[in-house]
Each structure stands twice: as C-alpha cells, then as structure tokens.
C-alpha cells in the first residue's frame, strides 16, 4: 500500500497545482473485509455495500416496527416461559455437572460479536472439533446427510453425538435449548426473525456471497430457513433463503414466519 500511495501521490502532484493536490484525499480499502475475532465493533466497510445504507434508510419506519415487535415478543416470551425456565434448569443440573446456561460467542449483524445464550445440552469439556469439522464440510457441500429418528428423513446435522446429554437431546429436539435467546432479542443483539448467528470458524469457511447473510439482516431465533425445511436443506440453499428474507422482509412476513414456527418445531421433533 505504501508503494501504491507514493506512486499515486506523485502522479497527482505532477498533474495538479499545490492547491488542488491539498484537496485530494487518498484512502485504501481491502476487499473482502478483514474478519477480526471477538470484537464488538462492526466488521464491514460501508464503502463496499452502498445499497445496504440506502435500503436501511428506506426502511426506518419498518425497522422501528420490527424492533417494537422484538421487545414486546421477547418480553412476553420470557414472562410466560419463566416456570419452564425453572423446570429446565432443575433437569439440567440433575442430569449432568456444569452450568445451566451455555454461553457462546457468535457473529451477529455486520460481523459484530455477541454472547449467544442457550440452555446447556452437552457435557462440559467436550471436543468442539467434531462440530467444527462437520460444519466446514457442510459449507463446502461435502457433508453427508444423517438419518433422523422418527420420520426417517435424512438431515444435515450430527444426529448421533455422544457429547449431548439425555436432557440436552430432548431440549434440542424441541428447540427448548434456544429459549434463553429471548434475552439476546431483548438486548437488541438478535431479532425474533432472521438468519441464525454463525460461529467464527463457520464464517472463516464462507465464500464471498455467503458473507452477505451477516450484512443483510440481524440474526434471529427463527427464520425463513427454519420454516422451509430446516436441517433438511443444504447450506447454500439455507443462505439463499436468508438473503431472500432480507430483501423481501416486512413486518407481515415476520408475523407469518412466527406463526409457522411452532408447526415447524413440532414436525422437526417427530
């Protein structure tokens, strides 16, 4: 960059007056954005995505409605599920040693990191490379589909994972492990509806077009992917659904997805 800057500056000096040259500002932008781990600052350069700013400005009213839906919906969900919190907490503590909540760094909107909350569904001190290896193969389109118990359909996920506790298996099957994420929604780190927040090693394996799902919308508890096949569709198709949601989003679409989510969870549990 220093070499390029020197050559560009020399060329401008030769082709302009001193007054003109003083008005010139030279900046350098590296694409794709450098993805730094565990930072709370946005990880995207607005210079590369001018259409996002235009779309955001055009949707200010709708975005306000979406945030209001998130606050009201997550607050109600936390109040209603308070007794369930207690039951699940007791079941987790009785079934295995370790904390009740599982805290994990996830990549959110614009690449900003946040701590995602879940009920702990695994034994402590397990090997994370099992999931990491499978996810990287999934993103590359090389992951096999595993048979799912119940309806016999094959899914893109680890169905036989010895790291998962018996209580954790039930929580995952019914999606109850994700109930604490309503706290993330209330804090503004997530939305009720949006793409699922990925892990850092997932983002490292993304292609350039995959990264758009981090920029287009805030991550959510449920989304278009969850109600249209969930783990039964390939990763690239999941990203396409996330991008479709972001570009066609409206409060009405959010409401339809929320209404379809309970049925999708029930179908996925069988």
C-alpha positions as CSV (number, residue, x, y, z in Angstrom):
1,X,0.0,0.0,0.0
2,X,2.9,2.4,0.7
3,X,4.3,1.8,-2.7
4,X,0.9,2.4,-4.4
5,X,0.3,5.5,-2.3
6,X,3.7,7.0,-3.2
7,X,3.1,6.4,-6.9
8,X,-0.4,7.8,-6.9
9,X,0.6,10.8,-4.9
10,X,3.5,11.5,-7.3
11,X,1.2,11.3,-10.3
12,X,-1.3,13.7,-8.8
13,X,1.4,16.2,-7.8
14,X,2.6,16.3,-11.4
15,X,-0.9,16.7,-12.9
16,X,-2.3,19.3,-10.4
17,X,-1.5,22.5,-8.7
18,X,-0.5,22.7,-5.0
19,X,-3.9,24.0,-4.1
20,X,-5.6,21.1,-6.0
21,X,-3.4,18.5,-4.5
22,X,-4.1,19.7,-1.0
23,X,-7.8,19.0,-1.6
24,X,-7.2,15.4,-2.6
25,X,-7.7,12.6,0.0
26,X,-6.5,9.1,-0.8
27,X,-7.8,6.1,1.1
28,X,-7.4,2.3,0.7
29,X,-10.0,-0.4,1.2
30,X,-9.3,-4.1,1.2
31,X,-12.0,-6.5,0.0
32,X,-13.2,-8.8,1.4
33,X,-13.3,-7.2,4.9
34,X,-10.7,-8.5,7.3
35,X,-12.6,-10.6,9.8
36,X,-11.2,-10.0,13.3
37,X,-12.2,-12.3,16.1
38,X,-14.1,-11.4,19.2
39,X,-14.7,-7.7,18.6
40,X,-17.8,-5.8,19.4
41,X,-17.3,-3.4,16.5
42,X,-19.0,-3.8,13.1
43,X,-16.8,-5.8,10.7
44,X,-17.9,-4.4,7.4
45,X,-16.8,-1.5,5.3
46,X,-19.8,0.7,4.1
47,X,-17.8,1.7,1.0
48,X,-18.3,-1.8,-0.4
49,X,-22.0,-2.0,0.3
50,X,-23.7,1.3,-0.5
51,X,-27.0,-0.4,-1.3
52,X,-27.3,-1.5,2.3
53,X,-27.3,2.0,3.6
54,X,-29.9,3.1,1.0
55,X,-32.1,0.1,2.0
56,X,-31.7,0.8,5.7
57,X,-32.7,4.5,5.2
58,X,-35.8,3.5,3.2
59,X,-36.9,1.0,5.9
60,X,-36.6,3.2,9.0
61,X,-40.3,3.0,9.9
62,X,-40.5,-0.8,9.2
63,X,-37.3,-1.3,11.2
64,X,-38.8,0.6,14.2
65,X,-41.9,-1.7,14.0
66,X,-39.6,-4.8,13.8
67,X,-37.7,-3.6,17.0
68,X,-41.0,-3.0,18.8
69,X,-42.2,-6.5,17.8
70,X,-38.9,-7.9,19.2
71,X,-39.2,-6.1,22.5
72,X,-42.8,-6.9,23.1
73,X,-42.5,-10.5,21.8
74,X,-39.3,-11.4,23.8
75,X,-40.6,-9.8,27.0
76,X,-43.8,-11.7,26.8
77,X,-42.0,-15.0,26.0
78,X,-39.7,-14.6,29.0
79,X,-42.6,-13.9,31.3
80,X,-44.7,-16.8,30.0
81,X,-41.7,-19.2,30.0
82,X,-40.5,-18.3,33.5
83,X,-41.9,-21.6,35.1
84,X,-40.4,-23.5,32.2
85,X,-37.0,-21.9,32.9
86,X,-37.1,-23.3,36.4
87,X,-38.1,-26.9,35.3
88,X,-35.4,-27.0,32.6
89,X,-32.8,-25.6,34.9
90,X,-33.5,-28.3,37.5
91,X,-33.4,-31.0,34.8
92,X,-30.1,-29.8,33.5
93,X,-28.5,-29.7,37.0
94,X,-29.9,-33.1,37.9
95,X,-28.7,-34.8,34.7
96,X,-25.1,-33.6,34.5
97,X,-22.4,-31.5,36.1
98,X,-21.9,-28.0,34.8
99,X,-23.7,-24.6,34.4
100,X,-27.3,-24.2,33.4
101,X,-26.6,-21.8,30.5
102,X,-24.2,-22.3,27.6
103,X,-22.6,-19.0,26.6
104,X,-21.0,-18.9,23.1
105,X,-19.5,-16.2,21.0
106,X,-21.5,-15.8,17.8
107,X,-21.1,-13.5,14.8
108,X,-24.0,-11.1,14.5
109,X,-25.2,-8.3,12.3
110,X,-22.3,-6.7,10.3
111,X,-19.9,-9.2,11.8
112,X,-20.3,-7.9,15.3
113,X,-19.6,-10.5,18.0
114,X,-22.0,-11.1,20.9
115,X,-22.6,-13.8,23.6
116,X,-25.4,-16.1,22.5
117,X,-27.3,-17.8,25.3
118,X,-28.7,-21.3,25.3
119,X,-29.6,-24.0,27.8
120,X,-26.6,-26.3,28.1
121,X,-27.3,-29.5,26.2
122,X,-23.8,-31.1,26.3
123,X,-21.4,-32.4,28.8
124,X,-18.8,-29.9,29.9
125,X,-15.2,-30.1,28.5
126,X,-16.3,-31.8,25.2
127,X,-14.4,-31.7,22.0
128,X,-15.6,-28.9,19.8
129,X,-13.7,-30.1,16.7
130,X,-16.4,-32.7,16.0
131,X,-18.9,-30.0,15.2
132,X,-16.3,-27.7,13.5
133,X,-15.2,-30.4,11.1
134,X,-18.7,-31.3,10.1
135,X,-19.8,-27.6,9.6
136,X,-16.8,-26.9,7.4
137,X,-17.7,-29.9,5.3
138,X,-21.3,-28.7,5.2
139,X,-20.4,-25.3,3.9
140,X,-18.1,-26.9,1.3
141,X,-21.0,-29.0,0.2
142,X,-19.2,-32.2,1.2
143,X,-21.1,-33.1,4.4
144,X,-23.2,-36.3,4.3
145,X,-26.9,-36.4,5.4
146,X,-27.6,-38.4,8.5
147,X,-30.8,-40.3,9.2
148,X,-33.2,-38.6,11.6
149,X,-35.0,-40.6,14.3
150,X,-38.8,-40.6,13.9
151,X,-39.8,-39.7,10.4
152,X,-36.8,-41.3,8.7
153,X,-35.8,-38.3,6.8
154,X,-32.1,-37.5,6.3
155,X,-30.8,-34.2,7.7
156,X,-27.7,-32.1,7.5
157,X,-26.7,-32.3,11.2
158,X,-25.0,-34.6,13.7
159,X,-27.7,-36.9,14.9
160,X,-25.5,-39.2,16.9
161,X,-23.4,-37.0,19.1
162,X,-22.1,-38.6,22.3
163,X,-21.4,-35.1,23.7
164,X,-25.1,-34.4,24.1
165,X,-26.8,-35.3,27.4
166,X,-30.1,-37.1,27.6
167,X,-31.9,-34.0,28.8
168,X,-30.0,-32.0,26.1
169,X,-31.2,-34.3,23.4
170,X,-34.8,-33.5,24.4
171,X,-34.1,-29.8,24.6
172,X,-32.6,-29.8,21.1
173,X,-35.3,-31.9,19.6
174,X,-38.0,-29.5,20.9
175,X,-35.8,-26.3,20.4
176,X,-36.3,-25.5,24.1
177,X,-32.5,-25.1,24.4
178,X,-32.9,-21.8,22.5
179,X,-35.4,-20.2,24.8
180,X,-32.8,-18.1,26.6
181,X,-32.1,-16.3,23.3
182,X,-35.1,-14.2,24.0
183,X,-32.8,-12.4,26.3
184,X,-30.5,-11.7,23.3
185,X,-33.5,-10.4,21.4
186,X,-34.5,-8.1,24.3
187,X,-30.9,-6.7,24.4
188,X,-31.1,-6.0,20.7
189,X,-28.3,-8.5,19.7
190,X,-30.8,-10.7,17.9
191,X,-34.3,-10.5,16.4
192,X,-37.3,-12.8,16.7
193,X,-36.9,-13.5,13.0
194,X,-33.7,-13.5,11.0
195,X,-30.7,-15.7,9.9
196,X,-29.2,-18.0,12.5
197,X,-26.0,-16.4,14.0
198,X,-22.9,-18.4,12.9
199,X,-19.7,-19.3,14.8
200,X,-16.4,-17.8,14.0
201,X,-15.0,-20.9,12.3
202,X,-18.1,-21.1,10.1
203,X,-17.5,-17.5,8.9
204,X,-13.9,-18.4,8.1
205,X,-15.2,-21.0,5.7
206,X,-17.7,-18.7,4.0
207,X,-17.5,-17.8,0.3
208,X,-17.8,-14.1,-0.5
209,X,-21.5,-14.4,-1.3
210,X,-22.2,-16.3,2.0
211,X,-21.0,-13.3,3.9
212,X,-24.0,-11.3,2.7
213,X,-26.2,-13.1,5.3
214,X,-24.2,-11.3,8.0
215,X,-24.8,-7.9,6.4
216,X,-28.4,-8.1,5.2
217,X,-30.2,-8.8,8.4
218,X,-29.9,-9.1,12.2
219,X,-29.7,-12.8,13.3
220,X,-32.9,-14.3,14.7
221,X,-34.3,-17.2,16.7
222,X,-36.4,-18.4,13.8
223,X,-36.4,-17.5,10.1
224,X,-37.4,-18.5,6.6
225,X,-34.9,-21.4,6.7
226,X,-36.4,-22.9,9.8
227,X,-40.0,-23.0,8.4
228,X,-38.9,-24.2,4.9
229,X,-37.0,-27.5,5.6
230,X,-34.6,-26.5,8.4
231,X,-31.8,-29.1,8.5
232,X,-33.1,-31.0,5.5
233,X,-31.8,-28.4,3.0
234,X,-28.2,-27.8,2.0
235,X,-26.1,-24.9,3.3
236,X,-26.1,-22.9,0.1
237,X,-29.9,-23.2,-0.1
238,X,-30.1,-22.0,3.5
239,X,-28.1,-18.9,2.7
240,X,-30.3,-18.2,-0.4
241,X,-33.4,-18.3,1.9
242,X,-31.7,-15.9,4.4
243,X,-30.9,-13.5,1.6
244,X,-34.4,-13.8,0.2
245,X,-35.8,-13.0,3.6
246,X,-33.6,-9.9,4.0
247,X,-34.5,-8.5,0.6
248,X,-38.3,-9.1,0.9
249,X,-38.6,-8.5,4.6
250,X,-41.7,-6.8,6.1
251,X,-43.4,-6.9,9.5
252,X,-46.1,-9.0,7.8
253,X,-43.5,-11.6,6.6
254,X,-42.1,-11.7,10.2
255,X,-45.6,-12.4,11.6
256,X,-46.2,-15.2,9.1
257,X,-42.8,-16.9,9.9
258,X,-43.5,-16.6,13.6
259,X,-47.0,-18.2,13.2
260,X,-45.4,-21.1,11.1
261,X,-42.6,-21.7,13.6
262,X,-44.5,-23.8,16.2
263,X,-45.6,-26.3,13.5
264,X,-42.1,-26.5,12.1
265,X,-40.7,-27.3,15.6
266,X,-43.3,-30.0,16.1
267,X,-42.6,-31.5,12.7
268,X,-38.9,-31.4,13.4
269,X,-39.4,-33.2,16.7
270,X,-41.0,-36.2,15.1
